[in-house]
Amino acid sequence: PKSDNAHRRAFRLLRDLESALQSGGQLALHYQPRLELVSQRCFSAEALLRWTHPEFGPISPGEFVPLAEATALISPL
């Protein structure tokens, strides 16, 4: 049952991710500065994608990005 639940969630997230890509508003890009501690200078930034699912709330990129990478959804993502 635990494995079935995980597979159902993954399938649901993949289906809903496709909708999120088309609808807008659920996916957000955040920038995290990378600082040099000695000079306290920002030398670059990382772009971080965040997904707020309408039913499940925040979904970790560690969960949805690997699912997208295994499908054709990675290109539009």
All heavy atoms as a GROMACS GRO file, in nm:
protein
  606
    1PRO      N    1   0.081  -0.122   0.000
    1PRO     CA    2   0.000   0.000   0.000
    1PRO      C    3   0.084   0.127   0.000
    1PRO      O    4   0.050   0.224  -0.065
    1PRO     CB    5  -0.083  -0.011   0.127
    1PRO     CG    6  -0.085  -0.155   0.163
    1PRO     CD    7   0.043  -0.212   0.107
    2LYS      N    8   0.195   0.126   0.074
    2LYS     CA    9   0.280   0.244   0.080
    2LYS      C   10   0.339   0.276  -0.058
    2LYS      O   11   0.342   0.391  -0.100
    2LYS     CB   12   0.392   0.220   0.182
    2LYS     CG   13   0.470   0.343   0.219
    2LYS     CD   14   0.568   0.310   0.331
    2LYS     CE   15   0.629   0.435   0.387
    2LYS     NZ   16   0.720   0.407   0.496
    3SER      N   17   0.383   0.171  -0.127
    3SER     CA   18   0.437   0.188  -0.262
    3SER      C   19   0.329   0.236  -0.359
    3SER      O   20   0.354   0.321  -0.444
    3SER     CB   21   0.497   0.056  -0.310
    3SER     OG   22   0.548   0.071  -0.441
    4ASP      N   23   0.208   0.180  -0.345
    4ASP     CA   24   0.097   0.223  -0.430
    4ASP      C   25   0.066   0.371  -0.409
    4ASP      O   26   0.043   0.444  -0.505
    4ASP     CB   27  -0.029   0.141  -0.401
    4ASP     CG   28  -0.023   0.001  -0.459
    4ASP    OD1   29   0.066  -0.025  -0.543
    4ASP    OD2   30  -0.107  -0.081  -0.421
    5ASN      N   31   0.066   0.415  -0.285
    5ASN     CA   32   0.040   0.556  -0.255
    5ASN      C   33   0.146   0.646  -0.317
    5ASN      O   34   0.115   0.752  -0.371
    5ASN     CB   35   0.033   0.580  -0.104
    5ASN     CG   36  -0.095   0.523  -0.044
    5ASN    OD1   37  -0.193   0.503  -0.114
    5ASN    ND2   38  -0.092   0.497   0.085
    6ALA      N   39   0.272   0.603  -0.311
    6ALA     CA   40   0.382   0.682  -0.368
    6ALA      C   41   0.367   0.691  -0.520
    6ALA      O   42   0.388   0.798  -0.579
    6ALA     CB   43   0.517   0.621  -0.331
    7HIS      N   44   0.330   0.580  -0.583
    7HIS     CA   45   0.310   0.580  -0.729
    7HIS      C   46   0.191   0.666  -0.769
    7HIS      O   47   0.196   0.738  -0.868
    7HIS     CB   48   0.295   0.437  -0.781
    7HIS     CG   49   0.424   0.363  -0.788
    7HIS    ND1   50   0.465   0.276  -0.689
    7HIS    CD2   51   0.523   0.365  -0.879
    7HIS    CE1   52   0.583   0.227  -0.719
    7HIS    NE2   53   0.621   0.279  -0.835
    8ARG      N   54   0.085   0.658  -0.693
    8ARG     CA   55  -0.033   0.741  -0.722
    8ARG      C   56   0.000   0.890  -0.708
    8ARG      O   57  -0.042   0.971  -0.789
    8ARG     CB   58  -0.150   0.704  -0.631
    8ARG     CG   59  -0.229   0.584  -0.682
    8ARG     CD   60  -0.364   0.573  -0.612
    8ARG     NE   61  -0.354   0.542  -0.471
    8ARG     CZ   62  -0.342   0.420  -0.420
    8ARG    NH1   63  -0.337   0.316  -0.500
    8ARG    NH2   64  -0.334   0.402  -0.291
    9ARG      N   65   0.077   0.922  -0.604
    9ARG     CA   66   0.115   1.064  -0.585
    9ARG      C   67   0.203   1.110  -0.701
    9ARG      O   68   0.184   1.220  -0.754
    9ARG     CB   69   0.187   1.082  -0.452
    9ARG     CG   70   0.231   1.227  -0.428
    9ARG     CD   71   0.295   1.244  -0.291
    9ARG     NE   72   0.361   1.370  -0.275
    9ARG     CZ   73   0.305   1.480  -0.225
    9ARG    NH1   74   0.179   1.479  -0.187
    9ARG    NH2   75   0.374   1.592  -0.212
   10ALA      N   76   0.300   1.028  -0.740
   10ALA     CA   77   0.389   1.065  -0.850
   10ALA      C   78   0.309   1.086  -0.978
   10ALA      O   79   0.331   1.184  -1.052
   10ALA     CB   80   0.496   0.959  -0.871
   11PHE      N   81   0.215   0.997  -1.007
   11PHE     CA   82   0.131   1.010  -1.126
   11PHE      C   83   0.049   1.138  -1.119
   11PHE      O   84   0.038   1.213  -1.216
   11PHE     CB   85   0.040   0.888  -1.141
   11PHE     CG   86  -0.047   0.894  -1.261
   11PHE    CD1   87   0.003   0.865  -1.387
   11PHE    CD2   88  -0.180   0.931  -1.250
   11PHE    CE1   89  -0.078   0.872  -1.499
   11PHE    CE2   90  -0.262   0.939  -1.361
   11PHE     CZ   91  -0.210   0.908  -1.487
   12ARG      N   92  -0.006   1.165  -1.004
   12ARG     CA   93  -0.088   1.286  -0.985
   12ARG      C   94  -0.004   1.411  -1.003
   12ARG      O   95  -0.045   1.507  -1.068
   12ARG     CB   96  -0.153   1.282  -0.847
   12ARG     CG   97  -0.223   1.408  -0.803
   12ARG     CD   98  -0.364   1.418  -0.857
   12ARG     NE   99  -0.423   1.547  -0.830
   12ARG     CZ  100  -0.487   1.579  -0.718
   12ARG    NH1  101  -0.503   1.490  -0.622
   12ARG    NH2  102  -0.538   1.699  -0.703
   13LEU      N  103   0.117   1.412  -0.946
   13LEU     CA  104   0.204   1.528  -0.959
   13LEU      C  105   0.243   1.552  -1.104
   13LEU      O  106   0.246   1.666  -1.150
   13LEU     CB  107   0.328   1.514  -0.871
   13LEU     CG  108   0.303   1.525  -0.720
   13LEU    CD1  109   0.433   1.503  -0.644
   13LEU    CD2  110   0.241   1.658  -0.683
   14LEU      N  111   0.272   1.445  -1.176
   14LEU     CA  112   0.305   1.460  -1.319
   14LEU      C  113   0.188   1.518  -1.396
   14LEU      O  114   0.205   1.608  -1.479
   14LEU     CB  115   0.347   1.327  -1.379
   14LEU     CG  116   0.491   1.285  -1.353
   14LEU    CD1  117   0.516   1.144  -1.401
   14LEU    CD2  118   0.586   1.381  -1.423
   15ARG      N  119   0.072   1.467  -1.372
   15ARG     CA  120  -0.048   1.518  -1.440
   15ARG      C  121  -0.071   1.665  -1.404
   15ARG      O  122  -0.094   1.749  -1.492
   15ARG     CB  123  -0.170   1.435  -1.401
   15ARG     CG  124  -0.294   1.472  -1.482
   15ARG     CD  125  -0.416   1.405  -1.430
   15ARG     NE  126  -0.449   1.466  -1.300
   15ARG     CZ  127  -0.517   1.406  -1.205
   15ARG    NH1  128  -0.559   1.283  -1.220
   15ARG    NH2  129  -0.543   1.468  -1.092
   16ASP      N  130  -0.059   1.698  -1.278
   16ASP     CA  131  -0.084   1.834  -1.233
   16ASP      C  132   0.028   1.930  -1.272
   16ASP      O  133   0.004   2.050  -1.290
   16ASP     CB  134  -0.107   1.837  -1.082
   16ASP     CG  135  -0.236   1.767  -1.041
   16ASP    OD1  136  -0.316   1.732  -1.130
   16ASP    OD2  137  -0.255   1.746  -0.920
   17LEU      N  138   0.150   1.879  -1.286
   17LEU     CA  139   0.261   1.964  -1.328
   17LEU      C  140   0.237   2.014  -1.470
   17LEU      O  141   0.265   2.130  -1.502
   17LEU     CB  142   0.394   1.889  -1.320
   17LEU     CG  143   0.518   1.967  -1.359
   17LEU    CD1  144   0.532   2.095  -1.277
   17LEU    CD2  145   0.642   1.880  -1.342
   18GLU      N  146   0.186   1.928  -1.554
   18GLU     CA  147   0.154   1.970  -1.691
   18GLU      C  148   0.053   2.085  -1.689
   18GLU      O  149   0.067   2.184  -1.760
   18GLU     CB  150   0.100   1.853  -1.772
   18GLU     CG  151   0.082   1.885  -1.917
   18GLU     CD  152   0.050   1.764  -2.001
   18GLU    OE1  153   0.021   1.656  -1.945
   18GLU    OE2  154   0.053   1.777  -2.124
   19SER      N  155  -0.048   2.074  -1.605
   19SER     CA  156  -0.147   2.181  -1.590
   19SER      C  157  -0.084   2.308  -1.534
   19SER      O  158  -0.115   2.419  -1.577
   19SER     CB  159  -0.261   2.137  -1.499
   19SER     OG  160  -0.329   2.027  -1.554
   20ALA      N  161   0.004   2.292  -1.437
   20ALA     CA  162   0.070   2.407  -1.374
   20ALA      C  163   0.156   2.482  -1.475
   20ALA      O  164   0.163   2.605  -1.471
   20ALA     CB  165   0.156   2.360  -1.256
   21LEU      N  166   0.219   2.410  -1.567
   21LEU     CA  167   0.301   2.474  -1.669
   21LEU      C  168   0.216   2.558  -1.763
   21LEU      O  169   0.260   2.662  -1.812
   21LEU     CB  170   0.378   2.369  -1.749
   21LEU     CG  171   0.495   2.303  -1.676
   21LEU    CD1  172   0.539   2.178  -1.750
   21LEU    CD2  173   0.609   2.401  -1.663
   22GLN      N  174   0.094   2.516  -1.788
   22GLN     CA  175   0.007   2.585  -1.882
   22GLN      C  176  -0.072   2.698  -1.816
   22GLN      O  177  -0.100   2.800  -1.879
   22GLN     CB  178  -0.090   2.486  -1.947
   22GLN     CG  179  -0.019   2.384  -2.033
   22GLN     CD  180  -0.110   2.274  -2.082
   22GLN    OE1  181  -0.228   2.272  -2.051
   22GLN    NE2  182  -0.055   2.182  -2.158
   23SER      N  183  -0.109   2.680  -1.690
   23SER     CA  184  -0.198   2.777  -1.626
   23SER      C  185  -0.127   2.899  -1.570
   23SER      O  186  -0.183   3.007  -1.566
   23SER     CB  187  -0.276   2.709  -1.513
   23SER     OG  188  -0.189   2.677  -1.406
   24GLY      N  189  -0.008   2.883  -1.524
   24GLY     CA  190   0.063   2.995  -1.460
   24GLY      C  191   0.014   3.015  -1.318
   24GLY      O  192  -0.094   2.972  -1.280
   25GLY      N  193   0.095   3.078  -1.236
   25GLY     CA  194   0.056   3.109  -1.100
   25GLY      C  195   0.097   3.007  -0.996
   25GLY      O  196   0.110   3.040  -0.880
   26GLN      N  197   0.119   2.882  -1.036
   26GLN     CA  198   0.159   2.780  -0.939
   26GLN      C  199   0.311   2.768  -0.928
   26GLN      O  200   0.363   2.733  -0.822
   26GLN     CB  201   0.102   2.643  -0.978
   26GLN     CG  202  -0.048   2.633  -0.968
   26GLN     CD  203  -0.097   2.495  -1.005
   26GLN    OE1  204  -0.034   2.395  -0.970
   26GLN    NE2  205  -0.208   2.487  -1.074
   27LEU      N  206   0.380   2.794  -1.037
   27LEU     CA  207   0.526   2.784  -1.039
   27LEU      C  208   0.586   2.923  -1.023
   27LEU      O  209   0.538   3.019  -1.083
   27LEU     CB  210   0.574   2.721  -1.170
   27LEU     CG  211   0.528   2.578  -1.194
   27LEU    CD1  212   0.559   2.535  -1.335
   27LEU    CD2  213   0.593   2.483  -1.094
   28ALA      N  214   0.690   2.931  -0.943
   28ALA     CA  215   0.755   3.061  -0.922
   28ALA      C  216   0.906   3.041  -0.921
   28ALA      O  217   0.957   2.941  -0.871
   28ALA     CB  218   0.711   3.121  -0.789
   29LEU      N  219   0.975   3.136  -0.979
   29LEU     CA  220   1.120   3.133  -0.982
   29LEU      C  221   1.172   3.229  -0.875
   29LEU      O  222   1.130   3.345  -0.868
   29LEU     CB  223   1.168   3.178  -1.120
   29LEU     CG  224   1.312   3.149  -1.157
   29LEU    CD1  225   1.343   3.000  -1.146
   29LEU    CD2  226   1.339   3.197  -1.298
   30HIS      N  227   1.259   3.177  -0.791
   30HIS     CA  228   1.320   3.258  -0.684
   30HIS      C  229   1.471   3.258  -0.707
   30HIS      O  230   1.527   3.160  -0.753
   30HIS     CB  231   1.291   3.198  -0.547
   30HIS     CG  232   1.146   3.200  -0.511
   30HIS    ND1  233   1.091   3.300  -0.436
   30HIS    CD2  234   1.046   3.115  -0.540
   30HIS    CE1  235   0.962   3.276  -0.421
   30HIS    NE2  236   0.933   3.164  -0.484
   31TYR      N  237   1.533   3.369  -0.675
   31TYR     CA  238   1.677   3.379  -0.689
   31TYR      C  239   1.742   3.384  -0.552
   31TYR      O  240   1.701   3.460  -0.466
   31TYR     CB  241   1.714   3.506  -0.769
   31TYR     CG  242   1.664   3.497  -0.911
   31TYR    CD1  243   1.545   3.556  -0.948
   31TYR    CD2  244   1.735   3.426  -1.006
   31TYR    CE1  245   1.498   3.547  -1.078
   31TYR    CE2  246   1.689   3.415  -1.137
   31TYR     CZ  247   1.570   3.476  -1.171
   31TYR     OH  248   1.523   3.466  -1.299
   32GLN      N  249   1.842   3.300  -0.536
   32GLN     CA  250   1.916   3.294  -0.409
   32GLN      C  251   2.056   3.345  -0.434
   32GLN      O  252   2.130   3.286  -0.514
   32GLN     CB  253   1.920   3.149  -0.360
   32GLN     CG  254   1.998   3.130  -0.233
   32GLN     CD  255   1.986   2.988  -0.183
   32GLN    OE1  256   1.877   2.937  -0.167
   32GLN    NE2  257   2.100   2.925  -0.159
   33PRO      N  258   2.092   3.455  -0.372
   33PRO     CA  259   2.226   3.509  -0.394
   33PRO      C  260   2.334   3.417  -0.336
   33PRO      O  261   2.312   3.349  -0.235
   33PRO     CB  262   2.224   3.643  -0.321
   33PRO     CG  263   2.115   3.631  -0.221
   33PRO     CD  264   2.015   3.533  -0.276
   34ARG      N  265   2.447   3.416  -0.403
   34ARG     CA  266   2.564   3.344  -0.351
   34ARG      C  267   2.664   3.452  -0.311
   34ARG      O  268   2.704   3.534  -0.391
   34ARG     CB  269   2.620   3.251  -0.458
   34ARG     CG  270   2.516   3.144  -0.495
   34ARG     CD  271   2.567   3.046  -0.593
   34ARG     NE  272   2.675   2.970  -0.530
   34ARG     CZ  273   2.767   2.904  -0.600
   34ARG    NH1  274   2.765   2.903  -0.730
   34ARG    NH2  275   2.862   2.837  -0.538
   35LEU      N  276   2.700   3.450  -0.184
   35LEU     CA  277   2.783   3.555  -0.127
   35LEU      C  278   2.923   3.505  -0.097
   35LEU      O  279   2.943   3.391  -0.054
   35LEU     CB  280   2.722   3.609   0.003
   35LEU     CG  281   2.579   3.660  -0.006
   35LEU    CD1  282   2.528   3.695   0.133
   35LEU    CD2  283   2.571   3.779  -0.098
   36GLU      N  284   3.019   3.595  -0.117
   36GLU     CA  285   3.155   3.571  -0.074
   36GLU      C  286   3.163   3.624   0.069
   36GLU      O  287   3.140   3.744   0.093
   36GLU     CB  288   3.251   3.645  -0.165
   36GLU     CG  289   3.395   3.617  -0.136
   36GLU     CD  290   3.484   3.690  -0.234
   36GLU    OE1  291   3.501   3.813  -0.216
   36GLU    OE2  292   3.532   3.626  -0.328
   37LEU      N  293   3.190   3.539   0.165
   37LEU     CA  294   3.180   3.578   0.305
   37LEU      C  295   3.282   3.684   0.346
   37LEU      O  296   3.251   3.774   0.423
   37LEU     CB  297   3.192   3.456   0.395
   37LEU     CG  298   3.077   3.356   0.384
   37LEU    CD1  299   3.101   3.236   0.475
   37LEU    CD2  300   2.945   3.423   0.419
   38VAL      N  301   3.402   3.675   0.294
   38VAL     CA  302   3.507   3.770   0.335
   38VAL      C  303   3.471   3.912   0.292
   38VAL      O  304   3.474   4.005   0.371
   38VAL     CB  305   3.644   3.727   0.277
   38VAL    CG1  306   3.750   3.833   0.306
   38VAL    CG2  307   3.686   3.593   0.334
   39SER      N  308   3.434   3.928   0.165
   39SER     CA  309   3.404   4.062   0.114
   39SER      C  310   3.256   4.097   0.125
   39SER      O  311   3.217   4.211   0.102
   39SER     CB  312   3.446   4.074  -0.032
   39SER     OG  313   3.366   3.989  -0.113
   40GLN      N  314   3.174   3.999   0.158
   40GLN     CA  315   3.027   4.014   0.164
   40GLN      C  316   2.971   4.060   0.029
   40GLN      O  317   2.872   4.131   0.022
   40GLN     CB  318   2.985   4.108   0.276
   40GLN     CG  319   3.024   4.057   0.412
   40GLN     CD  320   2.976   4.146   0.523
   40GLN    OE1  321   2.924   4.255   0.503
   40GLN    NE2  322   2.992   4.098   0.645
   41ARG      N  323   3.037   4.016  -0.078
   41ARG     CA  324   2.998   4.053  -0.213
   41ARG      C  325   2.915   3.940  -0.275
   41ARG      O  326   2.946   3.823  -0.259
   41ARG     CB  327   3.124   4.076  -0.296
   41ARG     CG  328   3.102   4.116  -0.439
   41ARG     CD  329   3.235   4.133  -0.512
   41ARG     NE  330   3.305   4.007  -0.532
   41ARG     CZ  331   3.285   3.926  -0.637
   41ARG    NH1  332   3.198   3.957  -0.730
   41ARG    NH2  333   3.352   3.813  -0.647
   42CYS      N  334   2.808   3.977  -0.342
   42CYS     CA  335   2.727   3.880  -0.415
   42CYS      C  336   2.798   3.854  -0.548
   42CYS      O  337   2.818   3.945  -0.627
   42CYS     CB  338   2.586   3.935  -0.439
   42CYS     SG  339   2.484   3.823  -0.536
   43PHE      N  340   2.840   3.730  -0.570
   43PHE     CA  341   2.914   3.699  -0.693
   43PHE      C  342   2.831   3.621  -0.794
   43PHE      O  343   2.870   3.607  -0.910
   43PHE     CB  344   3.046   3.628  -0.662
   43PHE     CG  345   3.030   3.493  -0.599
   43PHE    CD1  346   3.024   3.378  -0.676
   43PHE    CD2  347   3.025   3.481  -0.461
   43PHE    CE1  348   3.011   3.254  -0.618
   43PHE    CE2  349   3.013   3.357  -0.401
   43PHE     CZ  350   3.005   3.243  -0.480
   44SER      N  351   2.716   3.572  -0.755
   44SER     CA  352   2.626   3.505  -0.849
   44SER      C  353   2.494   3.478  -0.778
   44SER      O  354   2.476   3.514  -0.662
   44SER     CB  355   2.687   3.374  -0.901
   44SER     OG  356   2.693   3.277  -0.799
   45ALA      N  357   2.404   3.415  -0.850
   45ALA     CA  358   2.275   3.378  -0.791
   45ALA      C  359   2.230   3.246  -0.851
   45ALA      O  360   2.263   3.215  -0.965
   45ALA     CB  361   2.171   3.486  -0.817
   46GLU      N  362   2.158   3.170  -0.772
   46GLU     CA  363   2.099   3.046  -0.819
   46GLU      C  364   1.952   3.070  -0.844
   46GLU      O  365   1.884   3.137  -0.765
   46GLU     CB  366   2.113   2.935  -0.713
   46GLU     CG  367   2.254   2.894  -0.685
   46GLU     CD  368   2.260   2.787  -0.577
   46GLU    OE1  369   2.207   2.812  -0.468
   46GLU    OE2  370   2.318   2.680  -0.604
   47ALA      N  371   1.902   3.016  -0.954
   47ALA     CA  372   1.759   3.024  -0.984
   47ALA      C  373   1.694   2.897  -0.928
   47ALA      O  374   1.736   2.786  -0.959
   47ALA     CB  375   1.737   3.033  -1.134
   48LEU      N  376   1.595   2.914  -0.843
   48LEU     CA  377   1.529   2.803  -0.777
   48LEU      C  378   1.381   2.803  -0.814
   48LEU      O  379   1.312   2.902  -0.794
   48LEU     CB  380   1.544   2.815  -0.625
   48LEU     CG  381   1.688   2.830  -0.574
   48LEU    CD1  382   1.688   2.866  -0.427
   48LEU    CD2  383   1.766   2.703  -0.599
   49LEU      N  384   1.335   2.691  -0.868
   49LEU     CA  385   1.195   2.679  -0.906
   49LEU      C  386   1.115   2.624  -0.790
   49LEU      O  387   1.153   2.525  -0.728
   49LEU     CB  388   1.181   2.586  -1.028
   49LEU     CG  389   1.043   2.573  -1.087
   49LEU    CD1  390   0.993   2.707  -1.140
   49LEU    CD2  391   1.042   2.470  -1.199
   50ARG      N  392   1.004   2.688  -0.759
   50ARG     CA  393   0.915   2.646  -0.651
   50ARG      C  394   0.776   2.621  -0.707
   50ARG      O  395   0.731   2.692  -0.796
   50ARG     CB  396   0.907   2.752  -0.541
   50ARG     CG  397   1.042   2.781  -0.477
   50ARG     CD  398   1.089   2.660  -0.398
   50ARG     NE  399   1.211   2.689  -0.326
   50ARG     CZ  400   1.322   2.619  -0.342
   50ARG    NH1  401   1.328   2.520  -0.428
   50ARG    NH2  402   1.429   2.649  -0.272
   51TRP      N  403   0.709   2.520  -0.653
   51TRP     CA  404   0.575   2.486  -0.699
   51TRP      C  405   0.482   2.483  -0.578
   51TRP      O  406   0.504   2.408  -0.483
   51TRP     CB  407   0.575   2.351  -0.768
   51TRP     CG  408   0.442   2.304  -0.822
   51TRP    CD1  409   0.330   2.378  -0.843
   51TRP    CD2  410   0.409   2.171  -0.860
   51TRP    NE1  411   0.230   2.301  -0.894
   51TRP    CE2  412   0.275   2.171  -0.906
   51TRP    CE3  413   0.478   2.051  -0.862
   51TRP    CZ2  414   0.210   2.059  -0.951
   51TRP    CZ3  415   0.414   1.938  -0.908
   51TRP    CH2  416   0.282   1.943  -0.952
   52THR      N  417   0.377   2.561  -0.585
   52THR     CA  418   0.272   2.557  -0.484
   52THR      C  419   0.151   2.491  -0.549
   52THR      O  420   0.082   2.552  -0.631
   52THR     CB  421   0.237   2.697  -0.432
   52THR    OG1  422   0.356   2.756  -0.380
   52THR    CG2  423   0.132   2.689  -0.322
   53HIS      N  424   0.130   2.366  -0.514
   53HIS     CA  425   0.020   2.287  -0.569
   53HIS      C  426  -0.110   2.335  -0.504
   53HIS      O  427  -0.114   2.361  -0.384
   53HIS     CB  428   0.045   2.139  -0.537
   53HIS     CG  429  -0.047   2.045  -0.604
   53HIS    ND1  430  -0.173   2.018  -0.557
   53HIS    CD2  431  -0.031   1.970  -0.716
   53HIS    CE1  432  -0.231   1.930  -0.636
   53HIS    NE2  433  -0.148   1.900  -0.734
   54PRO      N  434  -0.218   2.347  -0.582
   54PRO     CA  435  -0.343   2.399  -0.525
   54PRO      C  436  -0.404   2.312  -0.415
   54PRO      O  437  -0.473   2.362  -0.327
   54PRO     CB  438  -0.438   2.408  -0.645
   54PRO     CG  439  -0.375   2.329  -0.753
   54PRO     CD  440  -0.229   2.319  -0.724
   55GLU      N  441  -0.374   2.184  -0.416
   55GLU     CA  442  -0.430   2.094  -0.314
   55GLU      C  443  -0.326   2.052  -0.210
   55GLU      O  444  -0.355   2.048  -0.091
   55GLU     CB  445  -0.487   1.968  -0.382
   55GLU     CG  446  -0.557   1.874  -0.287
   55GLU     CD  447  -0.615   1.753  -0.358
   55GLU    OE1  448  -0.649   1.765  -0.477
   55GLU    OE2  449  -0.623   1.646  -0.295
   56PHE      N  450  -0.204   2.021  -0.255
   56PHE     CA  451  -0.100   1.970  -0.165
   56PHE      C  452  -0.013   2.077  -0.102
   56PHE      O  453   0.065   2.049  -0.012
   56PHE     CB  454  -0.008   1.872  -0.239
   56PHE     CG  455  -0.078   1.752  -0.298
   56PHE    CD1  456  -0.049   1.710  -0.426
   56PHE    CD2  457  -0.173   1.682  -0.226
   56PHE    CE1  458  -0.111   1.601  -0.481
   56PHE    CE2  459  -0.237   1.573  -0.280
   56PHE     CZ  460  -0.207   1.531  -0.409
   57GLY      N  461  -0.022   2.201  -0.151
   57GLY     CA  462   0.063   2.307  -0.100
   57GLY      C  463   0.201   2.300  -0.162
   57GLY      O  464   0.217   2.251  -0.274
   58PRO      N  465   0.304   2.348  -0.092
   58PRO     CA  466   0.439   2.350  -0.148
   58PRO      C  467   0.490   2.208  -0.176
   58PRO      O  468   0.481   2.120  -0.091
   58PRO     CB  469   0.523   2.416  -0.040
   58PRO     CG  470   0.427   2.490   0.046
   58PRO     CD  471   0.298   2.413   0.040
   59ILE      N  472   0.542   2.190  -0.298
   59ILE     CA  473   0.601   2.062  -0.338
   59ILE      C  474   0.751   2.085  -0.354
   59ILE      O  475   0.794   2.177  -0.422
   59ILE     CB  476   0.542   2.013  -0.473
   59ILE    CG1  477   0.390   2.005  -0.468
   59ILE    CG2  478   0.603   1.880  -0.514
   59ILE    CD1  479   0.333   1.902  -0.375
   60SER      N  480   0.830   2.000  -0.292
   60SER     CA  481   0.974   2.013  -0.298
   60SER      C  482   1.025   1.991  -0.440
   60SER      O  483   0.981   1.897  -0.508
   60SER     CB  484   1.038   1.910  -0.205
   60SER     OG  485   1.177   1.900  -0.229
   61PRO      N  486   1.121   2.074  -0.485
   61PRO     CA  487   1.182   2.049  -0.616
   61PRO      C  488   1.248   1.911  -0.621
   61PRO      O  489   1.256   1.850  -0.727
   61PRO     CB  490   1.287   2.159  -0.630
   61PRO     CG  491   1.252   2.262  -0.530
   61PRO     CD  492   1.174   2.194  -0.422
   62GLY      N  493   1.291   1.862  -0.506
   62GLY     CA  494   1.350   1.728  -0.499
   62GLY      C  495   1.249   1.619  -0.533
   62GLY      O  496   1.288   1.506  -0.564
   63GLU      N  497   1.122   1.653  -0.527
   63GLU     CA  498   1.018   1.556  -0.561
   63GLU      C  499   0.971   1.574  -0.706
   63GLU      O  500   0.959   1.477  -0.779
   63GLU     CB  501   0.898   1.571  -0.466
   63GLU     CG  502   0.790   1.468  -0.489
   63GLU     CD  503   0.677   1.475  -0.389
   63GLU    OE1  504   0.670   1.572  -0.310
   63GLU    OE2  505   0.596   1.381  -0.389
   64PHE      N  506   0.945   1.699  -0.748
   64PHE     CA  507   0.886   1.715  -0.881
   64PHE      C  508   0.986   1.725  -0.995
   64PHE      O  509   0.957   1.684  -1.107
   64PHE     CB  510   0.785   1.830  -0.886
   64PHE     CG  511   0.841   1.970  -0.885
   64PHE    CD1  512   0.880   2.032  -1.002
   64PHE    CD2  513   0.851   2.041  -0.766
   64PHE    CE1  514   0.928   2.161  -1.001
   64PHE    CE2  515   0.899   2.171  -0.764
   64PHE     CZ  516   0.938   2.231  -0.883
   65VAL      N  517   1.108   1.774  -0.970
   65VAL     CA  518   1.205   1.784  -1.079
   65VAL      C  519   1.248   1.646  -1.130
   65VAL      O  520   1.251   1.625  -1.252
   65VAL     CB  521   1.326   1.873  -1.038
   65VAL    CG1  522   1.436   1.867  -1.143
   65VAL    CG2  523   1.280   2.018  -1.019
   66PRO      N  524   1.281   1.549  -1.043
   66PRO     CA  525   1.315   1.416  -1.096
   66PRO      C  526   1.201   1.352  -1.175
   66PRO      O  527   1.225   1.281  -1.273
   66PRO     CB  528   1.347   1.333  -0.970
   66PRO     CG  529   1.388   1.434  -0.869
   66PRO     CD  530   1.304   1.556  -0.897
   67LEU      N  531   1.076   1.377  -1.134
   67LEU     CA  532   0.963   1.325  -1.211
   67LEU      C  533   0.960   1.388  -1.350
   67LEU      O  534   0.940   1.318  -1.450
   67LEU     CB  535   0.831   1.353  -1.138
   67LEU     CG  536   0.808   1.280  -1.007
   67LEU    CD1  537   0.682   1.332  -0.938
   67LEU    CD2  538   0.797   1.130  -1.031
   68ALA      N  539   0.981   1.518  -1.357
   68ALA     CA  540   0.983   1.587  -1.486
   68ALA      C  541   1.100   1.541  -1.572
   68ALA      O  542   1.086   1.526  -1.693
   68ALA     CB  543   0.988   1.738  -1.464
   69GLU      N  544   1.215   1.517  -1.509
   69GLU     CA  545   1.333   1.473  -1.583
   69GLU      C  546   1.312   1.337  -1.650
   69GLU      O  547   1.372   1.308  -1.752
   69GLU     CB  548   1.456   1.465  -1.491
   69GLU     CG  549   1.508   1.600  -1.452
   69GLU     CD  550   1.624   1.592  -1.352
   69GLU    OE1  551   1.634   1.493  -1.277
   69GLU    OE2  552   1.702   1.689  -1.349
   70ALA      N  553   1.225   1.257  -1.593
   70ALA     CA  554   1.199   1.124  -1.648
   70ALA      C  555   1.093   1.128  -1.759
   70ALA      O  556   1.058   1.023  -1.814
   70ALA     CB  557   1.153   1.029  -1.536
   71THR      N  558   1.043   1.246  -1.790
   71THR     CA  559   0.939   1.259  -1.891
   71THR      C  560   0.971   1.374  -1.986
   71THR      O  561   1.072   1.444  -1.968
   71THR     CB  562   0.801   1.288  -1.827
   71THR    OG1  563   0.803   1.420  -1.771
   71THR    CG2  564   0.767   1.186  -1.719
   72ALA      N  565   0.884   1.396  -2.081
   72ALA     CA  566   0.901   1.507  -2.174
   72ALA      C  567   0.869   1.642  -2.110
   72ALA      O  568   0.893   1.745  -2.171
   72ALA     CB  569   0.810   1.486  -2.296
   73LEU      N  570   0.820   1.643  -1.986
   73LEU     CA  571   0.788   1.768  -1.918
   73LEU      C  572   0.912   1.849  -1.882
   73LEU      O  573   0.901   1.967  -1.850
   73LEU     CB  574   0.705   1.742  -1.792
   73LEU     CG  575   0.561   1.699  -1.814
   73LEU    CD1  576   0.496   1.666  -1.681
   73LEU    CD2  577   0.483   1.806  -1.887
   74ILE      N  578   1.029   1.787  -1.886
   74ILE     CA  579   1.150   1.859  -1.846
   74ILE      C  580   1.180   1.974  -1.943
   74ILE      O  581   1.228   2.079  -1.900
   74ILE     CB  582   1.272   1.765  -1.832
   74ILE    CG1  583   1.384   1.835  -1.757
   74ILE    CG2  584   1.315   1.709  -1.964
   74ILE    CD1  585   1.351   1.878  -1.617
   75SER      N  586   1.148   1.959  -2.068
   75SER     CA  587   1.176   2.066  -2.165
   75SER      C  588   1.096   2.194  -2.136
   75SER      O  589   1.155   2.300  -2.125
   75SER     CB  590   1.149   2.019  -2.307
   75SER     OG  591   1.244   1.923  -2.344
   76PRO      N  592   0.964   2.186  -2.120
   76PRO     CA  593   0.894   2.310  -2.087
   76PRO      C  594   0.924   2.360  -1.946
   76PRO      O  595   0.913   2.480  -1.919
   76PRO     CB  596   0.746   2.275  -2.102
   76PRO     CG  597   0.737   2.127  -2.095
   76PRO     CD  598   0.871   2.077  -2.144
   77LEU      N  599   0.961   2.271  -1.856
   77LEU     CA  600   0.993   2.313  -1.720
   77LEU      C  601   1.120   2.396  -1.722
   77LEU      O  602   1.132   2.498  -1.661
   77LEU     CB  603   1.010   2.193  -1.628
   77LEU     CG  604   1.026   2.219  -1.481
   77LEU    CD1  605   0.903   2.286  -1.423
   77LEU    CD2  606   1.053   2.090  -1.407
   0.00000   0.00000   0.00000
